[in-house]
Amino acid sequence: MKERERFIVTALVLLLLAFWLGFLFHRSPRFPGSAIGGVLGVSGAVLMLIPLAYLIVKRIKILNRWVTRFVSMRTLLTWHIYAGVLGPILVIFHSSHKFDSALGIALTVMTLIVVLSGFVGRYLLTRLSDTIREKKETLTQLEISYRQVAAELVGDPGHAAMLRSFTGLFTRWIANKLILRNQLGQESPPPMRALALVDAMAEIEYAVKMHQWFKSAFQWWLRFHITIAFVLYLLLALHVWAGIYFGLRWFT
């Protein structure tokens, strides 16, 4: 399901960018104020409010407990993702590439930034989490293999003496070359397998720490995404107010 979701959302984001670039070839100043244009604008704005509802439900504990009695947070996150892309697509349709006002241009730019930042943060963070989990599983398997080899070393003093002979930098390099040639098979002596396992575990532990550091750094990315999302909602509110004020006043 994750792969399917990733494929669909990626296609929608590319579609959004394609529609946005349509201003190079098309512009219809009257369409945003038409009946169809208005329906698209209102529909897009409503969809864009769903991500805001998700943020509120996620952070207010009382509301979270009440809402999750009927809908899981995973389902709400799915709605958040799809509505956060479909809404901007409808808004781009609504604009019909009429980017004449500063407010309209700012609203369009912020919409694209929010969608792209959410897309990158969501799937890159998911990828980092999956990679960390896979590497930890591999590290556990290596630790089991190392304990088995360590038991063999304890039972044979000759193996321990051989292991000490490969503690130097040059001799360690030779040992790694021999291990690479034997591909860590059972034909490799226990000391050489122990050295290979130690090197592999050290590399994976370092990779896990680096991935965890990047994952922690992405918490700042999430804060950035939320901050610019609220800026977007402010611009959207101003846009709606301007549409009502400068549109409906002609009926008075």
N, C-alpha and C positions, 0 to 999 in steps of 0.2 A: 504493500500500500504506500509506503514511503516513496518508492521509486516512481509509482504512478502519480502521486501527488507532486513530486518534484518535476516530473515531465510536464504535467498540465500547467503548473504555476509558471514554469520557465517559458512555456509557449505563450501564456497570457502576458507575461512581462515583455516578451519580444513583440507581441501584437500591440501592446501599449506604446512601445517605442516607435513601431512602424506607423501607427496612427498619428503620433505626435509629429513625426517627420513629414507627415502629409502636408504641413503648412508650406512646404517648399513648392508644392504643385497645386494646392487647392485652398480657397478661402471663400466663405459664404457669410457676409456680414449680417444677413437677415435671419439665418437659420436659428441662432440661439434664442431669439425672441419669438419664434414660431411655436405652435402647439406641441409638435413633436420634439423640438429642441427643448422646450420647457419640461416636458415629461422626462426626457433623458437627463436633464440637469437635476431635477428633483430626485429621480431614482438614483443617480450617481451619488448625490449628497447623502441620501439615506443610507446607502451601502457603506459610504465612507464613515458613517457614525458607528457602525458595528464594531470596528476595531477599538474605538473609544470605549464602547460598552464593555468590551473584553478587558481592557486595562483597568476599568473601574471595578468590575467584578473580581478580578484577580487580586486586587490590593485591599479591598474592603472585606474584612473577614466575615462580618455578619451577612453581608450580601452574598459573599462567596458560598457560605454554608447553605443559604436558602436556594440560590440558583442551582448549585450542584446536586440538589435533591431531584431536579428534573433533567438537567443537562450536564454532562461531564465537562471538565475543563479542556479535555482533549478535543471534544466536539466544538467547544467554543473557540479553541485555537484554530481549528480547521475553518470555521466561519470567518474568523479574524483574517486568515490568510487569503481566502478566496474573495471575500468582500473588499479587502484592502487592495485587490488588483482589479476586480470587475468594476468597482465604483469609479476609479480614475479612468478606466476605458470609456465608460458612459459619459463622464465629464468631458473627456477629449472630444467625443462625438458631439456633445452639447455645444462646445465652443466653436465647432466647425472651423477651427484654426483662425478665429477672430481674436488675435492677440494685439489689440490696439491700446488698451489701457494698462497703466502700470500695475494696477491691482490684478487684472487678469493674467498678465505675464508672471507676476510674483506667485500667484496661486498655481499656475501651471508648473512653474519651476519647482516650487516646494512639493507639489504632488509627485513629480517624478523623483525628487530626491528621497522623499519618504518611502515610496514604493521600492526603489532600488536599494536603499539602506536596509529596509526590512527584509528584502529578498536575500541580499548577501549575508546579513547577520543570521537569519534563520537557517539557511542551508549550510553555510560555512561552519556555524557553531554546531549544527547536527553532525557534520562530517568530523569535526574535531572530537566530539563526544564518542562517536563510533570508533574512531582510530584509537583513542585512549583505552576504550574497553577491549578492543582487539589486542592491543599491545600488552595490556595487563594479563589477559588470558595466556598469551604467548610466554610472558615472563613467569607465570605460575608453572607452566609446563617445563620451562627450562630449569626452574628451581627444583622440581621433582627429579629431573634427569641429573642435576648436579649432586643432589643428595645420594643418588644411587652410585654415581662415580666416586663421591667422597668416601662411601662405605668401602668400595674396592681399594681405594688408596690406603685407608686405615689398616686393611687386612694384609697389605704387602709393603714392608719397609723399603723395598727396592723401588717401588713406584714413587714413594715420597721423595727419595733421593733424586730420582729422575726429574721430578717436578721442580726441585730446587735448582737444577741445572738450567732451567728455562726461565729464570726470573730476570735475566738481563734483557736490555732493549734489543740487542742484535739476536740473541738466542730466542727471544720471544717472537721476533719476526720470522725466523726460520721455522719455529714451531707452527706458526699460523700458516705458513706456506705448505708445510707438510699436511696439516689438518685440512686445508682447502683442497689439496690433491686427493686425500682420502675421503673427502666429503663427510667427515664425522661418522664414518662407518665403524662397526664393531672391530674392524681390523686395526683401528687407531689405538695406541696404548692409552690406558686410563688417564695418565698425567696430561697427555695432549688433548684428550676430550674434555678434561677439567678446565684446561686453559681456554679452550674454545668456548665452553659454556660460560665461563667467567666474563670473557670479552663480549659475548652476545648479550648476557644479562646487563652488563654495564652500559652497552649501547642502547638497549631498550629502556632501561631506567632513565637515561639521559633524554631519550626521545619522549618518554611519558612526561617528564618534568617540563620540557619545552612546550609540548602540546597543552599541558595544564596552564602554563604561563600565558599562552595565546588565548586559551579559553577564559582566563581571568581578565585579560585585556579586553575581550569582547564584551565584558560587563559595561565598560565605558562606551562601547559602540551601541549597546542597548539603550543606555541613558541618552546618548546623542539622538538615536532614533525616536525615542519618546519625546524629547524636547522639541525636535523639529516637527513632530506630529501635532503637538499643541499649537505651534506657530501656524501650521497648516489649517487647523480648526479655527483659529482666530481670523485668518484670511478668508476662509470659507464663510464665516459668520458675516464679515464685512461685505463679501460679495452678495450674499443673500439679502442683506439689508439694503445694499445699493440697488439690487434688482427690484425689490419691493418699493423702495422710496421713489426711484426715478421711473419705475414702470407704472405702478398703480396710481400715482398722483395724477396721471393724465385722465383718469376716470372721474376725478372730483370736479 
